[in-house]
Each structure stands twice: as structure tokens, then as C-alpha cells.
């Protein structure tokens, strides 16, 4: 993929090269392409397979007609990389926009790949002033983004499997639910592997439980007598043949959770190494309570192409931290911004929500938002919007966050000292 530094221009020229534009409707197995001239007339259409030879054919067709710009619905993948490698400018028009743009050409709103390719090409011809060329991030950032998203997906799977295990145990081994801090902690999974039926758990005494926990290196601060009392107080689980018949289910969930935890740790190690080698790591690791994983997610989702976000507002809007305002006549409504980069919003909100525990300015901003009647999620988005302005300036200047140079933070600290 091209480096972000190789593409300095962040706007499209007034007229398309050779007065032709193209649209490409992405599909899993094949891709429909359409080329239109400066008056919106179809010059050529083609459908190519999602293979190496098919992508070469696509570039050849575009080259024969002098196409220098292609509109497409997604910003990454083999098709985008092939087009960028061929020196073709790529413009991303989101699927939601394409859905709304179909109404320009008819009222039916039917979905057709070839028609969507024409809509993309013609929109690139007519709406050039508001469209921006895709300026890709560096390969280092793209690799980090993929690793972070893969880890996030595995964490979601871990949570889902842990919930399934908890629901299963409520029926067959209720005493294990709540016995340890989390159901998917290493000590909890080891306990379930050893004591997988109510009959085995019934043989535990306080001393036997204490000895077993000591052998496992259990570092919990809960006294074994309290844990044993929890077992006695809980409803009894399945016993006898019925209890034994449920052990394969428990073992399956335990094995799956152990595998997920191991892979999450492995990806965490990979993320730490990739973050350490990234040129912008110092910016995001300097943020309060960013850690390594959280800093890597912020870096990966924001990227390293400065031309992508020329203003702080452009970053806050894409992250969904800025509200959406609608006005018609005297009616004006301000609501939640649904159209945004969901991955970026999740990363920013996750960071902002925890930053208030380490940064007095963030805590003050959050508390004032709650005092105005906003719920927790809304208050965190308000804080995220403020943080994005700070992050944007650090990111544009390639400098680490310095609390001493954060004037509003210093003002809050001065007020707190005075109070």
C-alpha cells in the first residue's frame, strides 16, 4: 500500500483526468465497474472476478479509457490496494450514501451491483467539491489496526463464551458462579477443570480447599473459609449420573475460554511489539491511563495520515463524538451521531471514560456534564470530544501529551488547590 507521505493533495481537481470517472461496486466474488464521461453517459461497463487476473483486467480496462479516479464503497482491501498501486486516485463513498443517492436516478431504490457502480461513477463526476481522495495510512499502521481489531473480536468472543458458561453453571453448578472474581479467570477455569460436579465439590472442606488453592498459587485476598461458605450457601447443583452427564459441556466451555485467553495474550504481545516500533507511539502512550493496548487502538484507528483530518472537527465528527444537528424552519434538533467510524468511536470513548480517573480536568468535565443532567454515555462522549481536540494537536505536531502545557488542566488544578 502507498505511504501516506506520498499523497500530499487532500482535494480532488476541479475536473476529472481525461474527463472520465469510474465507479466500482465491491462484492465478495466479483466486482462491477462502470465508466462515465463528463456528461454522465456510460462509456464502458465490466464485471471482473475477485482474483489476481480479474483485478489486473480491471486496471487494464480503466487504463484503456484513461480513468484516473475511481469511486468505491470501502477504504481497504485488495481492490483498493490494486488501484492505488496502479496510480489511480480512490474516492470512498459509504454504502449509506450510495443508498440515499439511488433516489437521484429513480424511485424504486432497487439494489443492483451494476447500477450502483454507475451511481458511484456519476457521483464522483457531479459531487467533486465535497469528496476527498483516499489517503491511506502506512503499512505499519494498517498492520497494527488489523491486530487490534482481531484482539477486540477475540475479547468479544471471550465475553460471549463466559456468559454462556455462567448460564450453564447456574443450572448444574450454581456454587461456582461468583466464587471467584470472574468466571473466566485462570483460577476459576482451573477449579472447574478439577471440580466439575457437585459430588466432587461436596468432598471439599475448608482445609482441603485452602491446600488446593495454595498449590495453584492462588493470590486472591479472600479467605478460603469465606469461599467455602459461599459453596455451602449456594443452591446445590446436579449430582449423580445427571451431574456427570453435564461435565463434557463444562469442559468444552473451559477449553474454549482457555484457548481464547491464550490467543488474546499472544495478540497483546504482538500489539505491544508493533506499537513500540511505530513512530507515533510516544503521542498516544503519553495520554493518561492509555496503557499499551488502549494507546495502540487509538493510534491504529486515528492513523498516521495527517491530511485525513485537517481540523479537529473533522476528527470528532468521524469519531461520532460531535452531535448531529438538524434544522428545518424554526425546528432545530441536536441528536446522537449515528453515521461515524464505529471502531474509532469505540476506541476514543473507551479511553475517555477511563481518563477521568487519572486526569482532574477530565474528571471535572465529566462531572459537570453529569450535573447538567446527561447520562454516563453522553457525558463520556462530551469528554471524548474534548480529548480529541487535545489529541489532534499533539498528533499534528508529533509531540507527546504534556500535562504541564495543558492550560485547562492547570486551571482546574489551581481551582482545586484554592478550594
KOLLO-134291 format. One record per residue (C-alpha): residue number from 1; residue in three letters; z, y, x. Coordinates in nm, 4 decimals, decimal comma. Each point is the difference from the previous one (the first is absolute). Layout:
N
    n  res        zz        yy        xx
  NUM  ALA         Z         Y         X
...
end
This chain:
419
    n  res        zz        yy        xx
    1  UNK    0,0000    0,0000    0,0000
    2  UNK   -0,0672    0,3524    0,1140
    3  UNK    0,2791    0,1992    0,1486
    4  UNK    0,1272    0,2901   -0,2052
    5  UNK   -0,0588    0,2302    0,2938
    6  UNK   -0,3726   -0,0704   -0,0159
    7  UNK   -0,0367    0,1674   -0,3393
    8  UNK    0,1057    0,3607    0,0098
    9  UNK   -0,1794    0,1270   -0,3116
   10  UNK    0,2050   -0,0494   -0,3185
   11  UNK   -0,2547    0,1479   -0,2446
   12  UNK   -0,3434   -0,1061   -0,1152
   13  UNK   -0,3058    0,2150    0,0799
   14  UNK   -0,1464    0,2012   -0,2856
   15  UNK   -0,2988   -0,2313   -0,0282
   16  UNK   -0,0210   -0,3721    0,0641
   17  UNK   -0,1978   -0,1153    0,3041
   18  UNK   -0,3651   -0,0602   -0,0937
   19  UNK    0,0937    0,1022   -0,3565
   20  UNK    0,1096   -0,3533   -0,0926
   21  UNK    0,3397   -0,1500   -0,0798
   22  UNK    0,1111   -0,3578   -0,0616
   23  UNK    0,2736   -0,1758   -0,1930
   24  UNK    0,1432   -0,3447    0,0694
   25  UNK    0,1938   -0,1947   -0,2637
   26  UNK    0,2324   -0,2373    0,1836
   27  UNK    0,0423   -0,3550   -0,1340
   28  UNK    0,1487   -0,3192    0,1377
   29  UNK   -0,3224   -0,1967    0,0502
   30  UNK   -0,2727    0,2652    0,0017
   31  UNK   -0,0511    0,3756    0,0060
   32  UNK   -0,2328    0,2099   -0,2132
   33  UNK   -0,1525    0,3089    0,1636
   34  UNK   -0,1994    0,2840   -0,1482
   35  UNK   -0,1836    0,2894    0,1710
   36  UNK   -0,0843    0,3218   -0,1842
   37  UNK   -0,1965    0,3065    0,1066
   38  UNK    0,0984    0,3656   -0,0283
   39  UNK   -0,0936    0,0109   -0,3705
   40  UNK    0,2020   -0,3075   -0,0942
   41  UNK   -0,2944   -0,2388   -0,0283
   42  UNK    0,0407   -0,3577    0,1207
   43  UNK   -0,1828   -0,0606    0,3239
   44  UNK    0,1076   -0,3586    0,0608
   45  UNK    0,2539   -0,2592   -0,1125
   46  UNK    0,1119   -0,3191    0,1673
   47  UNK    0,2651   -0,2704   -0,0166
   48  UNK    0,1185   -0,1614    0,3228
   49  UNK    0,2370   -0,2906    0,0576
   50  UNK    0,3374    0,0471    0,1632
   51  UNK   -0,1115   -0,1582    0,3259
   52  UNK   -0,0826    0,1297    0,3454
   53  UNK   -0,3725   -0,0238   -0,0684
   54  UNK    0,0458    0,1611   -0,3417
   55  UNK    0,1814    0,2994    0,1489
   56  UNK   -0,2709    0,0337    0,2656
   57  UNK   -0,2590    0,0010   -0,2775
   58  UNK    0,1942    0,2736   -0,1788
   59  UNK    0,0000    0,2200    0,3102
   60  UNK   -0,3712   -0,0688    0,0483
   61  UNK   -0,0835    0,1068   -0,3576
   62  UNK    0,2053    0,3177    0,0386
   63  UNK   -0,1674    0,0735    0,3316
   64  UNK   -0,3525   -0,0429   -0,1387
   65  UNK    0,0690    0,2663   -0,2628
   66  UNK    0,1740    0,2378    0,2402
   67  UNK    0,3400   -0,0256   -0,1691
   68  UNK    0,2767    0,1725    0,1945
   69  UNK    0,2758   -0,0048   -0,2656
   70  UNK    0,1345   -0,2807   -0,2183
   71  UNK    0,2601    0,0216   -0,2781
   72  UNK    0,2260   -0,3020   -0,0472
   73  UNK    0,3153   -0,0822   -0,1963
   74  UNK    0,2311   -0,1215    0,2778
   75  UNK    0,0831    0,1424    0,3436
   76  UNK    0,0196   -0,3174    0,2085
   77  UNK   -0,1468   -0,3425    0,0533
   78  UNK   -0,3095   -0,1500    0,1667
   79  UNK   -0,2499    0,2061   -0,2023
   80  UNK    0,1628    0,3294    0,0961
   81  UNK    0,0287   -0,1043    0,3636
   82  UNK   -0,3675   -0,1029    0,0061
   83  UNK   -0,1121    0,3314   -0,1473
   84  UNK    0,2154    0,2040    0,2398
   85  UNK   -0,1237   -0,2040    0,2962
   86  UNK   -0,3571    0,0840   -0,1058
   87  UNK    0,0800    0,3718    0,0139
   88  UNK   -0,0082    0,0444   -0,3790
   89  UNK    0,2436    0,2404   -0,1650
   90  UNK    0,2216   -0,1764   -0,2550
   91  UNK    0,1463    0,1838   -0,2994
   92  UNK    0,2689   -0,1704   -0,2075
   93  UNK   -0,0012    0,0492   -0,3784
   94  UNK    0,2862   -0,1897   -0,1627
   95  UNK   -0,0614   -0,2562   -0,2778
   96  UNK    0,1913    0,2207   -0,2464
   97  UNK   -0,2367    0,2857    0,0713
   98  UNK   -0,3038   -0,2254   -0,0420
   99  UNK    0,1373   -0,1219   -0,3333
  100  UNK    0,0216    0,3591   -0,1244
  101  UNK   -0,3377    0,0954    0,1491
  102  UNK   -0,1847   -0,2678   -0,2008
  103  UNK    0,0324    0,2276   -0,3019
  104  UNK   -0,2471    0,2401    0,1620
  105  UNK   -0,2808   -0,2483   -0,0482
  106  UNK    0,0840   -0,1538   -0,3365
  107  UNK    0,2730   -0,0549   -0,2546
  108  UNK    0,0265   -0,3780    0,0159
  109  UNK    0,2037   -0,0100    0,3217
  110  UNK   -0,1199   -0,3511    0,0853
  111  UNK    0,0761   -0,1343    0,3489
  112  UNK   -0,3062   -0,1027    0,2006
  113  UNK   -0,0140   -0,0240    0,3793
  114  UNK   -0,3541    0,1394    0,0304
  115  UNK    0,0760    0,2866   -0,2369
  116  UNK    0,3218    0,0796    0,1883
  117  UNK   -0,1973    0,0128    0,3242
  118  UNK   -0,2271    0,2610   -0,1601
  119  UNK    0,3031    0,1967   -0,1283
  120  UNK    0,1444    0,0041    0,3524
  121  UNK   -0,3264    0,1127    0,1568
  122  UNK   -0,0653    0,2716   -0,2578
  123  UNK    0,3587    0,1296    0,0155
  124  UNK   -0,0335    0,0302    0,3757
  125  UNK   -0,3127    0,2086   -0,0637
  126  UNK    0,1493    0,2322   -0,2641
  127  UNK    0,3684    0,0357    0,0969
  128  UNK   -0,0294    0,0565    0,3719
  129  UNK    0,2256    0,3061    0,0051
  130  UNK    0,3085   -0,1948   -0,1105
  131  UNK   -0,0635   -0,3247    0,1893
  132  UNK    0,1162   -0,0724    0,3530
  133  UNK   -0,1405   -0,2461    0,2531
  134  UNK    0,2160   -0,2933    0,0985
  135  UNK    0,1622    0,0621    0,3376
  136  UNK    0,1473   -0,3351    0,1041
  137  UNK    0,3187   -0,0509    0,1948
  138  UNK    0,0015   -0,1638    0,3413
  139  UNK   -0,0016   -0,3771    0,0300
  140  UNK    0,3623    0,0109    0,1196
  141  UNK    0,1090    0,1677   -0,3220
  142  UNK   -0,2108   -0,2283   -0,2193
  143  UNK    0,1539   -0,3075    0,1659
  144  UNK    0,3503    0,1381   -0,0478
  145  UNK   -0,0731    0,0777   -0,3658
  146  UNK   -0,1178   -0,3533   -0,0680
  147  UNK    0,3073   -0,1500    0,1660
  148  UNK    0,2368    0,2282   -0,1935
  149  UNK   -0,1661   -0,0790   -0,3311
  150  UNK    0,0047   -0,3732    0,0743
  151  UNK    0,3727    0,0180    0,0714
  152  UNK    0,0580    0,1985   -0,3179
  153  UNK   -0,1834   -0,2667   -0,2012
  154  UNK    0,2113   -0,2742    0,1568
  155  UNK    0,3180    0,1931   -0,0823
  156  UNK   -0,1156    0,0211   -0,3621
  157  UNK   -0,0560   -0,3771    0,0016
  158  UNK    0,3473   -0,0517    0,1486
  159  UNK    0,1591    0,2048   -0,2765
  160  UNK   -0,1926   -0,1931   -0,2653
  161  UNK    0,0957   -0,3417    0,1426
  162  UNK    0,3647    0,1106    0,0395
  163  UNK    0,0040    0,0985   -0,3685
  164  UNK   -0,1464   -0,3363   -0,0953
  165  UNK    0,2597   -0,1812    0,2106
  166  UNK    0,2799    0,2045   -0,1567
  167  UNK   -0,1242   -0,0805   -0,3513
  168  UNK   -0,0199   -0,3687    0,0921
  169  UNK    0,3531   -0,0038    0,1429
  170  UNK    0,1477    0,1632   -0,3097
  171  UNK   -0,0915   -0,3209   -0,1810
  172  UNK    0,0847   -0,2654    0,2600
  173  UNK    0,2414    0,1626    0,2541
  174  UNK    0,1502    0,3203   -0,1442
  175  UNK    0,2768    0,0085    0,2614
  176  UNK   -0,2499    0,0817    0,2787
  177  UNK   -0,1258    0,3123   -0,1771
  178  UNK    0,2013    0,2895    0,1423
  179  UNK    0,1787   -0,2177    0,2533
  180  UNK   -0,1602    0,1877    0,2899
  181  UNK   -0,1377    0,3533    0,0259
  182  UNK   -0,3580   -0,1024   -0,0829
  183  UNK   -0,1478   -0,3218   -0,1254
  184  UNK   -0,2640   -0,0017    0,2753
  185  UNK    0,2338    0,0684    0,2928
  186  UNK   -0,0037   -0,2624    0,2778
  187  UNK    0,3547   -0,1163   -0,0800
  188  UNK   -0,0821   -0,0376   -0,3714
  189  UNK   -0,3136   -0,2034    0,0728
  190  UNK    0,1894   -0,2185    0,2496
  191  UNK    0,2751   -0,0559   -0,2591
  192  UNK   -0,2555   -0,1067   -0,2615
  193  UNK   -0,1666   -0,2368    0,2450
  194  UNK    0,3371   -0,1705    0,0668
  195  UNK    0,1668    0,0240   -0,3422
  196  UNK   -0,2857   -0,0361   -0,2464
  197  UNK    0,1917   -0,1640   -0,2874
  198  UNK    0,3191    0,0741   -0,1896
  199  UNK    0,1404   -0,3364    0,1097
  200  UNK   -0,0250    0,0982    0,3686
  201  UNK    0,1511    0,3417   -0,0644
  202  UNK    0,2926   -0,1605   -0,1875
  203  UNK    0,1069   -0,1724    0,3216
  204  UNK    0,0522    0,3354    0,1729
  205  UNK    0,3524    0,1221    0,0630
  206  UNK    0,0977    0,3330    0,1502
  207  UNK    0,0414   -0,1619    0,3424
  208  UNK   -0,3240   -0,1948   -0,0166
  209  UNK   -0,1875    0,3127   -0,1088
  210  UNK    0,1615    0,2043    0,2787
  211  UNK   -0,0881   -0,2641    0,2620
  212  UNK   -0,3596   -0,0199   -0,1200
  213  UNK   -0,0408    0,3795    0,0011
  214  UNK    0,1419    0,0167    0,3539
  215  UNK   -0,2529   -0,2599    0,1198
  216  UNK   -0,2810    0,2101   -0,1482
  217  UNK    0,1225    0,3112    0,1792
  218  UNK    0,0621    0,1745   -0,3323
  219  UNK    0,0818    0,3633    0,0749
  220  UNK    0,0831    0,1065   -0,3542
  221  UNK    0,3205    0,1899   -0,0583
  222  UNK    0,0881   -0,1926   -0,3156
  223  UNK    0,2877   -0,2431    0,0406
  224  UNK   -0,0972   -0,3667   -0,0598
  225  UNK    0,2810   -0,0227   -0,2575
  226  UNK   -0,1688    0,2722   -0,2056
  227  UNK   -0,3360   -0,1764    0,0265
  228  UNK    0,1594   -0,3259   -0,1086
  229  UNK    0,1661    0,1700   -0,2949
  230  UNK   -0,3412    0,1347   -0,1030
  231  UNK   -0,1278   -0,3584   -0,0062
  232  UNK    0,2924   -0,1112   -0,2169
  233  UNK   -0,0363    0,2914   -0,2424
  234  UNK   -0,3756   -0,0423   -0,0534
  235  UNK   -0,1386   -0,2231   -0,2776
  236  UNK   -0,0615   -0,3550    0,1110
  237  UNK   -0,3520   -0,1028    0,0838
  238  UNK   -0,1970   -0,3165   -0,0583
  239  UNK    0,1645   -0,3196    0,1228
  240  UNK   -0,0949   -0,3630    0,0429
  241  UNK   -0,3601   -0,1111   -0,0333
  242  UNK   -0,1019    0,3230   -0,1709
  243  UNK    0,1364    0,2088    0,2883
  244  UNK   -0,1755   -0,2214    0,2552
  245  UNK   -0,3302    0,0360   -0,1846
  246  UNK    0,0161    0,3769    0,0459
  247  UNK    0,0412   -0,0056    0,3786
  248  UNK   -0,3757   -0,0138    0,0789
  249  UNK   -0,0455    0,3268   -0,1901
  250  UNK    0,2824    0,1646    0,1921
  251  UNK   -0,1351   -0,1355    0,3292
  252  UNK   -0,3475    0,1333   -0,0815
  253  UNK    0,1265    0,3526   -0,0601
  254  UNK    0,2198   -0,0124    0,3120
  255  UNK   -0,2884   -0,1197    0,2200
  256  UNK   -0,2324    0,2670   -0,1392
  257  UNK    0,2549    0,2763    0,0580
  258  UNK    0,0641   -0,1148    0,3555
  259  UNK   -0,3741    0,0069    0,0706
  260  UNK   -0,0379    0,3465   -0,1505
  261  UNK    0,2975    0,1360    0,1946
  262  UNK   -0,1400   -0,1405    0,3253
  263  UNK   -0,3423    0,1537   -0,0606
  264  UNK    0,1527    0,3341   -0,0982
  265  UNK    0,1964    0,0035    0,3251
  266  UNK   -0,3128   -0,0885    0,1959
  267  UNK   -0,2003    0,2808   -0,1601
  268  UNK    0,2918    0,2359    0,0606
  269  UNK   -0,0179   -0,0820    0,3707
  270  UNK   -0,3754    0,0589   -0,0044
  271  UNK    0,0449    0,3347   -0,1766
  272  UNK    0,2582    0,1089    0,2561
  273  UNK   -0,2415   -0,0777    0,2836
  274  UNK   -0,2930    0,1749   -0,1706
  275  UNK    0,2114    0,3044   -0,0783
  276  UNK    0,1212    0,0239    0,3590
  277  UNK   -0,3593    0,0124    0,1232
  278  UNK   -0,1110    0,2679   -0,2474
  279  UNK   -0,0467    0,3579    0,1179
  280  UNK    0,1661    0,1466   -0,3114
  281  UNK    0,3055   -0,2264    0,0011
  282  UNK    0,2311    0,2755    0,1293
  283  UNK   -0,0726    0,2147   -0,3075
  284  UNK    0,1076   -0,2510   -0,2625
  285  UNK    0,2815   -0,1734    0,1890
  286  UNK    0,1707    0,3400    0,0406
  287  UNK    0,0482    0,0367   -0,3769
  288  UNK    0,3536   -0,0713   -0,1309
  289  UNK    0,0622   -0,3645   -0,0930
  290  UNK   -0,3650   -0,0834    0,0571
  291  UNK    0,0713   -0,3016    0,2197
  292  UNK   -0,2982   -0,1976    0,1252
  293  UNK   -0,1456   -0,1648   -0,3101
  294  UNK    0,0331    0,3100   -0,2164
  295  UNK   -0,1455    0,2226    0,2738
  296  UNK   -0,2890   -0,2423    0,0470
  297  UNK   -0,0788    0,0041   -0,3724
  298  UNK   -0,0003    0,3799   -0,0098
  299  UNK   -0,2281    0,0196    0,3029
  300  UNK   -0,2341   -0,2701   -0,1286
  301  UNK   -0,0397    0,1482   -0,3481
  302  UNK   -0,0361    0,3627    0,1131
  303  UNK   -0,2278   -0,1036    0,2867
  304  UNK   -0,0908    0,1877    0,3145
  305  UNK   -0,3075    0,1946   -0,1181
  306  UNK    0,1179    0,3617   -0,0282
  307  UNK   -0,3206    0,1098   -0,1733
  308  UNK    0,0849   -0,2232   -0,2972
  309  UNK    0,2830    0,2336   -0,1074
  310  UNK   -0,0885    0,3619    0,0871
  311  UNK    0,3017    0,1336   -0,1949
  312  UNK    0,3466   -0,1329   -0,0929
  313  UNK   -0,1009    0,0188   -0,3664
  314  UNK   -0,2881   -0,2423    0,0548
  315  UNK    0,2469   -0,2515    0,1431
  316  UNK    0,2591    0,0461   -0,2768
  317  UNK   -0,2625   -0,0406   -0,2717
  318  UNK   -0,1403   -0,3221    0,1446
  319  UNK    0,3552   -0,1320    0,0409
  320  UNK    0,0772    0,0703   -0,3661
  321  UNK    0,2932    0,2234    0,0939
  322  UNK   -0,1499    0,3095   -0,1628
  323  UNK    0,0073    0,0180   -0,3810
  324  UNK   -0,3168    0,0032   -0,2073
  325  UNK   -0,0507    0,3183   -0,2033
  326  UNK   -0,2161    0,0122   -0,3135
  327  UNK   -0,0720    0,3178   -0,1930
  328  UNK   -0,2008    0,0617   -0,3166
  329  UNK    0,0338    0,3374   -0,1677
  330  UNK    0,3684    0,0754   -0,0329
  331  UNK    0,0986   -0,3620    0,0550
  332  UNK    0,1065   -0,0797    0,3544
  333  UNK    0,1500   -0,3342    0,1022
  334  UNK    0,1263   -0,1199    0,3373
  335  UNK    0,0255   -0,3753    0,0369
  336  UNK    0,0026   -0,2968    0,2311
  337  UNK   -0,3019   -0,0345    0,2306
  338  UNK   -0,1441   -0,3432   -0,0700
  339  UNK   -0,3179    0,0384    0,2075
  340  UNK    0,1150   -0,0307    0,3603
  341  UNK    0,0212   -0,2352    0,2970
  342  UNK    0,2643   -0,2451   -0,1243
  343  UNK    0,0674   -0,1431    0,3464
  344  UNK    0,0533    0,3458    0,1467
  345  UNK    0,2260    0,1051   -0,2863
  346  UNK    0,2104   -0,3137    0,0353
  347  UNK    0,0456    0,0586    0,3737
  348  UNK    0,0904    0,3683   -0,0398
  349  UNK    0,2380   -0,0530   -0,2928
  350  UNK    0,1732   -0,2870    0,1831
  351  UNK    0,0606    0,2250    0,3002
  352  UNK    0,1049    0,3058   -0,2015
  353  UNK    0,2460   -0,1921   -0,2155
  354  UNK    0,1934   -0,1194    0,3042
  355  UNK   -0,0318    0,3175    0,2109
  356  UNK    0,2595    0,1790   -0,2151
  357  UNK    0,2671   -0,2282    0,1449
  358  UNK   -0,0555    0,1396    0,3492
  359  UNK   -0,1394    0,3500   -0,0510
  360  UNK    0,2132    0,2711   -0,1716
  361  UNK   -0,3101    0,1988   -0,0995
  362  UNK   -0,1503   -0,3036   -0,1720
  363  UNK    0,3309   -0,0764   -0,1715
  364  UNK    0,0309    0,3596   -0,1210
  365  UNK   -0,3561    0,0030   -0,1359
  366  UNK    0,0555   -0,3302   -0,1789
  367  UNK    0,3354    0,1086   -0,1461
  368  UNK   -0,1442    0,3270   -0,1301
  369  UNK   -0,2854   -0,1897   -0,1660
  370  UNK    0,2481   -0,2330   -0,1704
  371  UNK    0,2084    0,2998   -0,1092
  372  UNK   -0,3089    0,1404   -0,1756
  373  UNK   -0,0130   -0,3143   -0,2108
  374  UNK   -0,2615   -0,2052    0,1861
  375  UNK    0,0510   -0,3742    0,0240
  376  UNK    0,0246   -0,1796    0,3348
  377  UNK   -0,3716   -0,0835    0,0287
  378  UNK   -0,1059    0,3569   -0,0794
  379  UNK    0,2538    0,1463    0,2424
  380  UNK   -0,1237   -0,2299    0,2773
  381  UNK   -0,3603    0,1088   -0,0622
  382  UNK    0,1089    0,3641    0,0263
  383  UNK    0,1665   -0,0837    0,3306
  384  UNK   -0,3082   -0,1944    0,1122
  385  UNK   -0,2196    0,3015   -0,0674
  386  UNK    0,2245    0,2186    0,2172
  387  UNK    0,0048   -0,2602    0,2772
  388  UNK   -0,3788   -0,0278   -0,0033
  389  UNK   -0,0304    0,3691    0,0847
  390  UNK    0,2306   -0,0553    0,2985
  391  UNK   -0,1792   -0,3189    0,1046
  392  UNK   -0,3417    0,1654   -0,0326
  393  UNK    0,0906    0,2787    0,2436
  394  UNK    0,1476   -0,2470    0,2511
  395  UNK   -0,3047   -0,2249   -0,0427
  396  UNK   -0,2535    0,2801    0,0444
  397  UNK    0,1749    0,1258    0,3145
  398  UNK    0,0789   -0,3529    0,1311
  399  UNK    0,3665    0,0874    0,0508
  400  UNK    0,3122   -0,1925   -0,0913
  401  UNK    0,2288    0,1190   -0,2781
  402  UNK    0,2683    0,2253    0,1486
  403  UNK    0,3014    0,0724   -0,2242
  404  UNK    0,0825    0,3059    0,2114
  405  UNK   -0,3387    0,1545   -0,0873
  406  UNK    0,0284   -0,0865   -0,3715
  407  UNK    0,1104    0,3385   -0,1329
  408  UNK    0,0893   -0,1079   -0,3535
  409  UNK    0,2116   -0,2827    0,1398
  410  UNK    0,1832    0,2423    0,2265
  411  UNK    0,0566    0,2328   -0,2949
  412  UNK    0,1546   -0,2852   -0,2016
  413  UNK    0,2199   -0,0956    0,2943
  414  UNK    0,1152    0,3624    0,0322
  415  UNK    0,0816    0,0134   -0,3719
  416  UNK    0,1917   -0,3252    0,0224
  417  UNK    0,2041    0,1264    0,2933
  418  UNK    0,0746    0,3232   -0,1843
  419  UNK    0,1073   -0,1912   -0,3082
end
